[in-house]
Amino acid sequence: MADLFCPECKKFTEVVFDHSAGDTICSECGLVLEAHSVDETSEWRTFSNESADNDPVRVGGPYNPLLSSGGLSTVISKPNGGSSEFLSSSLGKWQGRGSNPDRNLIQAFKAIATMSERLGLVTTIKDRANEIYKKIEDQKLLRGRNQDAIMAACLYIACRQENKPRTVKEICSIVHGTSKREIGRAKEFIVKHLELEMGQSMEIGTIHAGDYMRRFCSNLGMANQEVKAAQEAVQKSEELDIRRSPISIAAAIIYIISQLSDDKKPLKDISVVTRVAEGTIKNSFKDLSPHLSGLIPAWYATEEDIKNLQP
Amino acid sequence: MADTDQVMEPSIDNPFISSPALHPRPTLQNVVSTVNFGCTLDLKAIVRHARNTEYNPKRFAAAMMRIREPKTTALIFSSGKIVCTGAKTEKQSLTAARKYARIIQKLGFDITFNDFKIQNIVASCDVGCPLSLVRMSTFHGEFLVYEPELFPGLIYRMKKPKVAILVFPSGKIVIAGAQKTDEIFEAFKNIYPVLMSFRKTK
């Protein structure tokens, strides 16, 4: 496909872009079509192991529509080399004292970013969580509540909305200031207020055991065969009359599949990864035992499964 | 004969659904009511003279009195307002409130029986078969809340009558928040076909 019109060749020709000189050159006659192109990529690359002192980057972060004025405000920094002249050092102090309307938001965003870092979440989820937090921050109703719980709940809802749910216990383990109960209550509070404000556009589906299967299996290091078998088993378990939390069912199925394979994961490992108590996994296993033959796919294991009835 | 020919076939395969007479009936479990006695009460004096009364001002600002028949508990506040809980029917709640009024009157306070109001009626019922809450929650609603991680039951908030219905996977349900007994039965009549359509067929 031809790119630009070359006046010498009088036709559209392929062009080559020379990065070192910034020239756009016709590939057929060598005429420079455009020169002095401005490089818009970043000027410096900063790595995390380098000291933060002589960071030569002259630009700030990207435009953040959630903060007022996009978060692009300029601050006066402290001068290097300790020139403790009255004016320059005081200016820095006065700047800091000014009321920044976004201070709470920025702090909260930072906290949410740390949390999502710990869980290894994608930027999309983190941004969604920030949006949700901003929406509730606008209504001054969450003053009295545990801030950690609110932020954790925002993250929880964001994960659910992106169809990559994280169990409340997982989020609980990351955030130290809250309990499962508080996150649950904060979540209900947020959902209720968002629905009031936006009018029923909260699309959070219910959780299914299958959503967590992939992640738990991968954390435990199970083989592909086992993962497939586990996912099939979970699909079938939805039809059964088992009155347990989907997470417990997922954990029990992982336990069963793993016991049937060559690489038997200890109950303790499964309990740690899924954050389900060992006793609960055992009880869920007992609940599932009558249906084992229906659950486990035939290509995976046969009559061994019936022999395998351990308490 | 002619009569049997005219009998309508039940539209869904379960005859229980189409004929309300065969539905299970919710049983009332608790009725909560409030009444205003119209004068300030001295809780210390009440607890001194009445039997079956406890008052711990550090823990809670009201005195708790219990009577045997109907088996109820009353929270008595110093403002003269009473909360009566534990009755099984509306009528029993009214009788109990009157009895409490009698007791307080006998202790020497000038009681008037004002503003008796039933605040909450709770009933439970069993639809008889296990239910699939997951399927019910996808059918949705802005009325439904189902969070199996947080609570094993599904919470259905009906708009008319304004009640909350807790649905459990065993098939047992709890209807709460009604102000009249009729609201309970109406709510159950509304919810029963919905629940039956989400049976777990094993």
Interface residues (C-beta under 8 A of the other chain):
Chain A: T167 V168 K169 K180 G184 K187 E188 E195 Q200 G205 T206 I207 H208 E238 E239 L240 D241 R243 S245 P246 I247
Chain B: P130 V134 S137 T138 E142 V145 Y146 E147 P148 E149 L150 P152 F168 P169 S170 K200 K202
